[in-house]
Amino acid sequence: MTLLEIHEPGETPLPHAGEGSLAVGIDLGTTNSVVAIARDGKPAALHDEAGRALVPSVVAYPASGGVLVGDEARLLMAQEPRNVVASVKRLMGRGAADLHAVAGVLPYEIEPGSGQTDMVKLRIGGKARSPVEISAEILKALRARAEAALEKPVERAVITVPAYFDDAARTATRDAARVAGLEVLRLVNEPTAAALAYGLDKGSEGLYAVYDLGGGTFDFSLLRLEKGVFQVLATGGDTALGGDDFDRAVAERLLGERKRDGIGDQVDEAAVKTALALGRQMKEQLSDRDQTSGRLEIAGVPSFHSLTRAEFEVMIAGYIARTLDIARNVLVDADVKPADVQGVVLVGGSTRVPLARARVAGMIGKPALTDIDPDEVVALGAALQAESLTGGGDTLLLDVTPLSLGLETMGGIVEKVVPRNTPIPVQLAQDFTTYQDGQTAMAIHVVQGEREMVADCRSLARFELLGIPPMTAGAARIRVSFAVDADGLLTVSAEERTTGVAQRIEVKPSYGLSHDDMADMLYDSLDNAEADMMQRLLTEARVEAKRSLLALDSALAKDGALLNAEERAAIDAGRASLEGAMAGDSRDEINATAEALEMLSKPFAERRMDRGIREALSGLSVKELESRVGE
Amino acid sequence: MDHFARLGLPAALDLEPASLDRAYFALQRQWHPDRFVARPPDERARASTEAAALNDAYRTLKDPLSRAVYLAELRGVELPGDGKTIDDPDLLMEAMETREALHEAASPDAVDALAGQAKRQAQAALEELTDLFLHEDKPAIRKTLLRLRYFDKFAEEARARRMNLERSRA
């Protein structure tokens, strides 16, 4: 007979597999991604067996089949360049119309979507894949890492996005999480997450800026910190500016030097990827050296290159100047002088570049804050927010819209309805009217951006409001309402108000994905459902085995004297083989050894129970015993 | 419910920024959607609506000019829509002259001087407003608000001009 265990009142029971899953924080970066968890307000990044927190945001679809993510995928870059994708974040929510923004940056074959408003796809491993499904692979790998480290299912996450991500890119990120089987508790802006990690850690109050220069995106946010409140005052950025640009500048120089010296004129995809890898390596070395050198081998032909920090700084000065321009504009938006900023937090691997550090410190007039690892700080903040959202924390994050939202009016002019830096969630409406007598329909075109002309802004959605009763021009009152939720996602609705006839349309800009795309991806994830399920069952078996080991240990500590040496040795051996099985990947083996150990310790359990009964009965008089029996 | 009532504040022009923040933070602690992540959908929707209304109230009352415009509307003062042409001939003349001066300003310092002057005038106009609201002098309130709106626009233009000058120097 197996006895069910009931824990001591007031004691925390061991986790049960069926109990609510854990919520993690995920920084889904352009170059690297990190998953972290917070417990009791203490965040920690989750490492792999080798102790690495960073997972390179690289996905490979090897010719041999399957999917690789991270370091393993990166290793394949030189051999199978056409099957490996890096920096896919730059394409999240991007349509054919945006290709100019990334043209030449990414060495892939990019296919425009079927229409102007469909997301681009990449031809990788001989198949067209959307940035959403590629990002989902990274998220799945992070989820698996978290489940392995925590030995519990992980189904919910706070995921960070660049503050300057537009609606399409945010929607695409949320879709990727869904494909990876993660419920998104909240999309949090990266600089805000970083501030959360800093503010909670240091108990800081006052005005703080966050300078976040990642692999492919730049964000600058100004926040006010006050007694657990993190209020974003203004934010700005550029979603196509980051350390990748530095790598590219160095790579171009390397390839240029080879050409100049007449060494191997072959410049194909593989050559570009090899040069980029060396460019990145040289850039990183120049963070703590004045000079570096490298060997570039393309198609078996080597060349040798050197680069000084001063030369490198000249190459990237324009990029750094651009980040400072953006930062100054944010301060102006918030009506804050640089000297009033108490500290500036550096986030993102690219802030290791000494020139970036020096310029930022120069602008604020104080050294920048770098106490928390700039590669991990965003994930740590996300983990804190995940804990706060699921456990009812006391911190309050008040974020803003990064970009203005508006409508196209006559002549292609943008009428802004929600200005940038408006606190979210927000619900604002504006009335519009008809242009022609008898006009019965109205084309609603929702755009995002700061420019005055529609052509210069980003198109988010178009829909038609039909059935307006014929009236003279200017008589109709069409109220268009914009709602931005706490994730920064937009919903637009419109209705005609004079007639009392409700004409109402809800539009979710779905620039990211068509429904068919989403369905395909969900089917794909069903194909992998079996593998996912096996992983989950394995995790559950380990958790279960761990629980019985702990119960056995506490019984041995208390009543070990009930066993003779031989019995004890048998139990210890059974215990050791279960531990061995738990270290392996076979669920059946874990279950079988756990069962064997249970058989071995059964006599022990029975003896403990007998003794428990004797103890309960000892000291009672015969009379008491009789009265008990009579009950 | 008007924005003042929503934040539990008296409907007045002079509002202590710290007390506005305090009221806003306290109510957001109660209604922010982050507090409702695990609640049923109807409660989440309600929280989102409440939090959005609080944000709207806070944003409107935080800036002294938008607070004054809002209060004037509550008091029944009718203002032309934002961005409409100025219908006050004196203000129109003044605006043309300062804009010309801004256009001719050749250094960031010159721009700062003009912006500083406009800021002082705006400050004085705001102080006048308090009195005008006390006396419910609607025509004067309207006139002063239009002046303030113009100063606000001018400050924006001065910022843009300054940035252009700095950029062309760099």
Boltz contact constraints between the chains, C-beta under 6 A:
constraints:
  - contact:
      token1: [A, 185]
      token2: [B, 37]
      max_distance: 6.0
  - contact:
      token1: [A, 229]
      token2: [B, 25]
      max_distance: 6.0
  - contact:
      token1: [A, 332]
      token2: [B, 159]
      max_distance: 6.0
  - contact:
      token1: [A, 389]
      token2: [B, 34]
      max_distance: 6.0
  - contact:
      token1: [A, 389]
      token2: [B, 37]
      max_distance: 6.0
  - contact:
      token1: [A, 396]
      token2: [B, 28]
      max_distance: 6.0
  - contact:
      token1: [A, 396]
      token2: [B, 29]
      max_distance: 6.0
  - contact:
      token1: [A, 423]
      token2: [B, 55]
      max_distance: 6.0
  - contact:
      token1: [A, 425]
      token2: [B, 48]
      max_distance: 6.0
  - contact:
      token1: [A, 425]
      token2: [B, 51]
      max_distance: 6.0
  - contact:
      token1: [A, 425]
      token2: [B, 52]
      max_distance: 6.0
  - contact:
      token1: [A, 426]
      token2: [B, 52]
      max_distance: 6.0
  - contact:
      token1: [A, 426]
      token2: [B, 55]
      max_distance: 6.0
  - contact:
      token1: [A, 427]
      token2: [B, 52]
      max_distance: 6.0
  - contact:
      token1: [A, 486]
      token2: [B, 33]
      max_distance: 6.0
